[in-house]
Amino acid sequence: GATSKGREHVVSLDALAHALSTSFAGRIERDFPLARLTTYRLGGPADLYLEPSGADDLEELGRAMAKVDLDPSSVEFLTLGRGSNLVVSDDGWPGIVIRLGAAFAWAEDEGETTLKAGGSIPLPQLANRAARRSLSGLEFAVAIPGSLGGAVRMNAGAHGAQISDCLASVRIFDIDSGVLETRRVSDLDLDYR
């Protein structure tokens, strides 16, 4: 019944949190209040909140899930960016919330015409950096309050442009395989939002 399934869920998340406790450098919290991370300041707790301190932590999450035999399809995952345009139930999130924090809020020049950036960098900040380098294509992003990772996930856009127009490739954490992968934008099947 529902009670048995609920207990299994708690046990598996407890086991995962314990497995991560010795090797995950980032933040791990049970029953973490999500309201403080959304622009509307609404929402109950996440059963398990993870904020990786870098790509190594994502890979560690994959190893820990395998170690405790946690099937990704048995848990609800929410990737949380800047929390813009997101409403979380007062009941919270019944699963794992992964939020890329400050460790992923970076951008660097790559050659004369390319920027490389982390998934949690705010879009306005990335658009301003591109403008300062006289790179075109991200002008539409200056007024979008989300992060780059969220923009890729939803193919954010405005004024006739979208993020897929500006991407060459992305590095993603595939929750099913538990590994980081680089994918070309043409392999992402991004559509207009």
PyMOL commands that set and color helices and strands:
alter all, ss='L'
color gray80, all
select helices_A, chain A and resi 2-20+35-37+55-67+72-74+102-104+123-132+139-143+148-154+163-165+185-187
alter helices_A, ss='H'
color red, helices_A
select strands_A, chain A and resi 27-33+45-51+76-80+93-99+107-110+114-117+157-158+161-162+169-174+179-184
alter strands_A, ss='S'
color yellow, strands_A
deselect
rebuild
show_as cartoon
